[in-house]
Amino acid sequence: MGAFCFDNGERMNTTSSSPFPFKFPPTLQDLPSWMQPPEWLVRELQQRIVLLLNHVLQQEPEAMARISRLKGRVVHVDTAQAAIKFIATPAGLLDLAAPDAVADLTVSMTQTNPLTLVQNVMRGEKPEIHIAGDVQLAAEVNWLVDHVRWDMEEDLSRIIGDAPAHTVAQMVGQAVQTLRRFVPAGASAAAPKASA
């Protein structure tokens, strides 16, 4: 058992090879480490996040001016699922910082449950965070969070036109409102507030 014989007499070992490029976890305890995405995928996702943030920042000249004054400063954002380090560029945009770069500011999400985090954001609440590091840099990051918004409808209108973009934006808005109705009203009162 474990070998397969072809008509021409060749043998193929079926016990040591798998048609999949990965191994399945032998036990449930190995499941979390087994499900970790490969490093190249994490880096690609981080690059896409930087591109999206820079796209949004380019629509806000005041935000770019503030970031350009912070050139070389590193902000480390840490969640339970992932971490990313941003560095401010002289052009007023963001780039990925080197993995070994020392952070001037660390922003840690205290909420470890991604579903609760999404529910809080859907209610329009800021996520629960812990901030450590440079106070002035923290104030600038807070200003950016409070004042920079992505105008999704404007971006869509460049691709599909004004009327379809408006319709899509309305549909997304209605979906958000519907989701907000499903979030229990008492859930926000039971959650601890953010610490700074």
VOBA-1610 file (N, C-alpha, C; in pm, whole numbers, padded with zeros to 5 digits, always signed):
BEGIN
Met+00085-00118+00000Met+00000+00000+00000Met+00090+00124+00000Gly+00047+00230-00060Gly+00127+00352-00065Gly+00197+00368-00198Ala+00191+00272-00289Ala+00252+00285-00420Ala+00149+00250-00525Phe+00161+00314-00639Phe+00069+00290-00749Phe+00152+00250-00869Cys+00113+00141-00934Cys+00191+00090-01046Cys+00120+00123-01177Phe+00190+00188-01270Phe+00135+00218-01401Phe+00147+00096-01491Asp+00080+00097-01606Asp+00086-00014-01701Asp+00229-00039-01752Asn+00310+00066-01759Asn+00445+00050-01812Asn+00544+00003-01704Gly+00494-00025-01585Gly+00579-00077-01479Gly+00636+00029-01386Glu+00618+00158-01419Glu+00668+00263-01331Glu+00585+00266-01203Arg+00651+00301-01095Arg+00583+00309-00967Arg+00579+00455-00922Met+00470+00492-00861Met+00457+00626-00806Met+00425+00613-00658Asn+00501+00678-00575Asn+00477+00675-00431Asn+00363+00770-00399Thr+00256+00720-00340Thr+00140+00804-00310Thr+00135+00847-00164Thr+00226+00798-00081Thr+00220+00833+00060Thr+00293+00962+00093Ser+00395+01000+00018Ser+00474+01117+00056Ser+00441+01242-00026Ser+00358+01230-00127Ser+00329+01349-00206Ser+00182+01387-00191Ser+00156+01513-00213Ser+00020+01566-00202Ser-00005+01654-00324Pro-00127+01657-00373Pro-00156+01745-00486Pro-00161+01891-00445Phe-00158+01918-00313Phe-00167+02055-00264Phe-00029+02108-00232Pro-00005+02237-00254Pro+00127+02294-00225Pro+00147+02325-00077Phe+00056+02281+00008Phe+00066+02307+00152Phe+00022+02183+00227Lys+00058+02177+00355Lys+00018+02064+00438Lys-00101+02105+00523Phe-00190+02012+00545Phe-00302+02037+00633Phe-00254+02024+00777Pro-00315+02099+00871Pro-00268+02090+01009Pro-00301+01953+01067Pro-00204+01896+01139Pro-00230+01765+01197Pro-00329+01771+01313Thr-00335+01883+01386Thr-00428+01896+01498Thr-00491+02033+01497Leu-00596+02049+01576Leu-00662+02179+01583Leu-00574+02284+01650Gln-00481+02242+01736Gln-00392+02339+01799Gln-00302+02406+01697Asp-00272+02336+01587Asp-00184+02392+01484Asp-00259+02483+01387Leu-00391+02488+01397Leu-00472+02563+01301Leu-00437+02711+01295Pro-00424+02786+01408Pro-00392+02929+01396Pro-00260+02956+01324Ser-00156+02880+01355Ser-00028+02906+01288Ser-00032+02859+01143Trp-00110+02757+01115Trp-00122+02706+00979Trp-00194+02806+00889Met-00287+02882+00946Met-00367+02975+00867Met-00298+03109+00845Gln-00179+03130+00896Gln-00109+03256+00876Gln-00077+03273+00728Pro-00106+03391+00672Pro-00074+03411+00531Pro+00076+03417+00510Pro+00122+03384+00390Pro+00266+03391+00363Pro+00314+03536+00370Glu+00441+03552+00399Glu+00501+03685+00417Glu+00483+03773+00293Trp+00497+03717+00173Trp+00483+03796+00051Trp+00342+03852+00039Leu+00241+03776+00082Leu+00103+03823+00075Leu+00079+03936+00175Val+00134+03922+00294Val+00122+04028+00395Val+00184+04156+00343Arg+00303+04146+00284Arg+00372+04265+00231Arg+00291+04330+00118Glu+00234+04248+00030Glu+00151+04301-00080Glu+00028+04374-00025Leu-00037+04316+00075Leu-00154+04381+00135Leu-00115+04513+00200Gln+00000+04514+00267Gln+00048+04638+00328Gln+00075+04744+00221Gln+00133+04704+00109Gln+00157+04799-00001Gln+00025+04857-00052Arg-00077+04773-00063Arg-00208+04819-00111Arg-00272+04916-00012Ile-00253+04891+00117Ile-00304+04983+00219Ile-00235+05118+00206Val-00104+05117+00186Val-00029+05243+00169Val-00079+05317+00045Leu-00100+05245-00065Leu-00150+05309-00187Leu-00287+05374-00165Leu-00376+05304-00097Leu-00509+05360-00069Leu-00499+05483+00020Leu-00421+05473+00127Leu-00405+05588+00216Leu-00345+05708+00143Asn-00246+05684+00057Asn-00186+05794-00018Asn-00286+05854-00118His-00368+05770-00177His-00472+05820-00268His-00566+05916-00193Val-00605+05876-00074Val-00694+05961+00006Val-00622+06088+00049Leu-00497+06075+00092Leu-00420+06192+00137Leu-00400+06293+00024Gln-00382+06246-00099Gln-00360+06337-00211Gln-00481+06425-00239Gln-00595+06389-00188Gln-00715+06470-00205Gln-00727+06577-00098Glu-00636+06576+00000Glu-00638+06671+00112Glu-00504+06742+00124Pro-00488+06859+00061Pro-00359+06930+00067Pro-00312+06961+00209Glu-00404+06995+00298Glu-00366+07026+00437Glu-00306+06903+00505Ala-00363+06786+00479Ala-00310+06662+00537Ala-00169+06634+00485Met-00149+06655+00356Met-00016+06632+00298Met+00087+06729+00358Ala+00045+06855+00379Ala+00137+06953+00438Ala+00176+06912+00580Arg+00079+06862+00655Arg+00107+06818+00792Arg+00201+06697+00792Ile+00178+06603+00702Ile+00262+06483+00697Ile+00403+06518+00651Ser+00417+06613+00557Ser+00551+06649+00509Ser+00636+06705+00623Arg+00573+06772+00720Arg+00647+06824+00836Arg+00693+06711+00929Leu+00636+06592+00911Leu+00669+06478+00996Leu+00767+06382+00928Lys+00829+06424+00818Lys+00913+06334+00737Lys+01011+06255+00825Gly+01017+06126+00794Gly+01107+06038+00866Gly+01051+05980+00995Arg+00937+06029+01041Arg+00876+05978+01164Arg+00804+05847+01133Val+00812+05753+01225Val+00754+05619+01206Val+00640+05596+01303Val+00527+05549+01248Val+00411+05513+01328Val+00387+05363+01309His+00382+05294+01422His+00357+05149+01421His+00211+05126+01462Val+00132+05068+01373Val-00008+05036+01402Val-00015+04885+01424Asp-00065+04847+01541Asp-00067+04707+01578Asp-00209+04664+01613Thr-00256+04561+01545Thr-00385+04501+01579Thr-00358+04357+01622Ala-00462+04290+01668Ala-00444+04151+01709Ala-00410+04063+01589Gln-00453+04104+01470Gln-00433+04021+01351Gln-00309+04058+01271Ala-00268+04183+01275Ala-00156+04227+01191Ala-00092+04353+01248Ala+00026+04383+01197Ala+00096+04505+01235Ala+00156+04565+01109Ile+00164+04699+01108Ile+00222+04769+00994Ile+00291+04895+01045Lys+00404+04928+00984Lys+00478+05049+01019Lys+00477+05142+00900Phe+00434+05268+00924Phe+00432+05372+00822Phe+00542+05471+00852Ile+00601+05526+00747Ile+00697+05635+00762Ile+00648+05752+00677Ala+00656+05873+00734Ala+00615+05993+00662Ala+00725+06033+00564Thr+00685+06067+00441Thr+00781+06107+00339Thr+00785+06259+00325Pro+00891+06314+00267Pro+00897+06459+00246Pro+00787+06511+00153Ala+00731+06423+00070Ala+00624+06463-00022Ala+00488+06474+00047Gly+00482+06439+00176Gly+00356+06446+00248Gly+00271+06321+00232Leu+00334+06213+00195Leu+00263+06086+00179Leu+00321+05985+00277Leu+00271+05863+00271Leu+00319+05756+00358Leu+00391+05650+00276Asp+00480+05579+00341Asp+00547+05464+00281Asp+00559+05360+00391Leu+00587+05237+00351Leu+00612+05133+00450Leu+00750+05156+00511Ala+00756+05153+00641Ala+00885+05164+00709Ala+00952+05027+00710Ala+01081+05026+00726Ala+01154+04900+00736Ala+01102+04823+00858Pro+01095+04691+00849Pro+01044+04613+00962Pro+01120+04638+01093Asp+01250+04670+01083Asp+01328+04693+01205Asp+01335+04841+01245Ala+01259+04928+01178Ala+01258+05071+01211Ala+01199+05092+01350Val+01260+05183+01424Val+01212+05215+01558Val+01094+05312+01545Ala+00984+05277+01607Ala+00862+05358+01598Ala+00869+05478+01692Asp+00829+05595+01640Asp+00815+05714+01723Asp+00682+05713+01796Leu+00585+05641+01739Leu+00451+05632+01797Leu+00398+05492+01770Thr+00338+05432+01872Thr+00275+05301+01857Thr+00128+05315+01888Val+00045+05272+01794Val-00100+05273+01811Val-00145+05127+01812Ser-00196+05083+01926Ser-00238+04944+01941Ser-00390+04938+01957Met-00451+04853+01878Met-00594+04830+01891Met-00615+04741+02012Thr-00695+04786+02109Thr-00717+04705+02228Thr-00826+04602+02205Gln-00908+04623+02105Gln-01014+04528+02073Gln-00955+04414+01991Thr-00958+04293+02044Thr-00899+04179+01974Thr-01000+04107+01886Asn-01127+04129+01908Asn-01229+04062+01828Asn-01259+04146+01705Pro-01227+04097+01583Pro-01249+04178+01463Pro-01396+04212+01440Leu-01489+04124+01479Leu-01632+04150+01461Leu-01675+04269+01546Thr-01631+04274+01671Thr-01665+04386+01758Thr-01604+04515+01705Leu-01483+04507+01654Leu-01417+04625+01595Leu-01499+04679+01479Val-01543+04591+01389Val-01625+04633+01275Val-01757+04692+01323Gln-01818+04631+01426Gln-01944+04684+01478Gln-01926+04824+01533Asn-01817+04847+01607Asn-01791+04981+01660Asn-01773+05083+01549Val-01700+05046+01445Val-01679+05136+01332Val-01811+05163+01261Met-01894+05060+01246Met-02024+05077+01181Met-02114+05172+01261Arg-02096+05177+01392Arg-02174+05270+01475Arg-02115+05411+01470Gly-02004+05426+01399Gly-01941+05557+01388Gly-01849+05588+01505Glu-01816+05488+01584Glu-01727+05508+01698Glu-01582+05486+01657Lys-01493+05556+01723Lys-01350+05531+01701Lys-01317+05399+01770Pro-01225+05323+01711Pro-01187+05197+01777Pro-01114+05223+01908Glu-01124+05127+01999Glu-01053+05137+02126Glu-00904+05118+02098Ile-00825+05216+02141Ile-00681+05210+02111Ile-00599+05248+02233His-00474+05207+02230His-00374+05248+02329His-00262+05314+02250Ile-00222+05434+02293Ile-00119+05510+02223Ile+00002+05525+02314Ala+00119+05498+02257Ala+00244+05515+02332Ala+00345+05584+02240Gly+00416+05683+02295Gly+00519+05749+02216Gly+00504+05900+02216Asp+00550+05962+02110Asp+00556+06107+02094Asp+00416+06169+02097Val+00393+06260+02190Val+00262+06322+02207Val+00226+06412+02089Gln+00323+06488+02038Gln+00296+06577+01925Gln+00261+06496+01800Leu+00332+06387+01776Leu+00300+06301+01664Leu+00162+06238+01680Ala+00128+06201+01803Ala-00005+06146+01830Ala-00114+06248+01799Ala-00089+06375+01831Ala-00187+06480+01801Ala-00205+06496+01650Glu-00096+06488+01574Glu-00106+06498+01428Glu-00183+06380+01369Val-00154+06259+01418Val-00227+06141+01370Val-00374+06154+01404Asn-00406+06204+01523Asn-00546+06224+01562Asn-00614+06324+01470Trp-00544+06433+01433Trp-00601+06531+01340Trp-00633+06464+01206Leu-00541+06382+01158Leu-00562+06313+01031Leu-00685+06222+01038Val-00697+06147+01146Val-00811+06057+01162Val-00942+06135+01165Asp-00941+06251+01232Asp-01063+06331+01245Asp-01101+06407+01118His-01003+06444+01035His-01032+06536+00925His-01020+06479+00784Val-00956+06367+00768Val-00936+06312+00633Val-01040+06204+00608Arg-01116+06221+00501Arg-01219+06124+00463Arg-01204+06089+00316Trp-01234+05964+00286Trp-01231+05917+00148Trp-01365+05945+00083Asp-01366+06020-00026Asp-01488+06047-00102Asp-01500+05939-00209Met-01557+05827-00167Met-01570+05712-00256Met-01655+05745-00379Glu-01760+05824-00358Glu-01848+05859-00469Glu-01773+05938-00576Glu-01688+06030-00535Glu-01609+06109-00631Glu-01515+06020-00712Asp-01449+05927-00642Asp-01359+05836-00712Asp-01434+05746-00810Leu-01548+05695-00768Leu-01628+05610-00856Leu-01678+05687-00977Ser-01712+05814-00958Ser-01766+05893-01070Ser-01663+05909-01182Arg-01536+05907-01149Arg-01431+05915-01252Arg-01426+05789-01337Ile-01472+05678-01280Ile-01464+05549-01349Ile-01595+05516-01421Ile-01708+05531-01348Ile-01837+05486-01403Ile-01935+05599-01431Gly-01896+05721-01402Gly-01986+05834-01426Gly-02056+05879-01299Asp-02112+06002-01304Asp-02173+06062-01185Asp-02297+05988-01137Ala-02391+05962-01227Ala-02518+05901-01185Ala-02498+05760-01129Pro-02425+05672-01199Pro-02405+05538-01140Pro-02328+05544-01007Ala-02231+05635-00997Ala-02154+05647-00873Ala-02244+05691-00759His-02334+05784-00787His-02427+05830-00684His-02518+05715-00640Thr-02563+05635-00735Thr-02649+05521-00703Thr-02575+05420-00616Val-02451+05390-00653Val-02371+05295-00574Val-02349+05350-00434Ala-02316+05477-00422Ala-02293+05538-00291Ala-02419+05533-00205Gln-02535+05556-00266Gln-02661+05545-00192Gln-02684+05403-00144Met-02656+05305-00230Met-02674+05165-00192Met-02581+05128-00077Val-02457+05173-00082Val-02363+05145+00027Val-02411+05212+00155Gly-02456+05336+00145Gly-02509+05405+00262Gly-02628+05334+00324Gln-02719+05284+00239Gln-02834+05209+00289Gln-02791+05079+00354Ala-02690+05014+00297Ala-02639+04889+00356Ala-02578+04916+00493Val-02504+05025+00504Val-02444+05061+00633Val-02553+05089+00736Gln-02656+05164+00696Gln-02766+05193+00788Gln-02837+05065+00832Thr-02856+04972+00740Thr-02920+04845+00773Thr-02834+04766+00871Leu-02702+04763+00846Leu-02612+04693+00938Leu-02612+04757+01076Arg-02619+04889+01081Arg-02621+04959+01210Arg-02744+04921+01292Arg-02856+04893+01227Arg-02977+04854+01300Arg-02961+04718+01365Phe-02873+04634+01310Phe-02853+04501+01367Phe-02755+04501+01483Val-02680+04610+01501Val-02587+04620+01612Val-02669+04652+01737Pro-02658+04571+01842Pro-02736+04596+01963Pro-02704+04733+02022Ala-02807+04806+02062Ala-02788+04940+02116Ala-02709+04939+02246Gly-02723+04838+02328Gly-02653+04832+02456Gly-02508+04786+02443Ala-02467+04742+02325Ala-02331+04690+02309Ala-02227+04799+02330Ser-02257+04923+02287Ser-02158+05029+02303Ser-02147+05074+02447Ala-02256+05064+02524Ala-02251+05104+02665Ala-02169+05006+02747Ala-02170+04878+02707Ala-02098+04776+02783Ala-01949+04776+02750Ala-01912+04832+02636Ala-01771+04830+02594Ala-01693+04940+02667Pro-01571+04914+02711Pro-01490+05019+02772Pro-01447+05121+02668Lys-01431+05243+02712Lys-01392+05351+02621Lys-01243+05350+02596Ala-01201+05419+02489Ala-01060+05423+02447Ala-00975+05494+02551Ser-00853+05447+02563Ser-00757+05515+02649Ser-00647+05574+02563Ala-00605+05690+02597Ala-00502+05757+02517Ala-00375+05772+02594
//
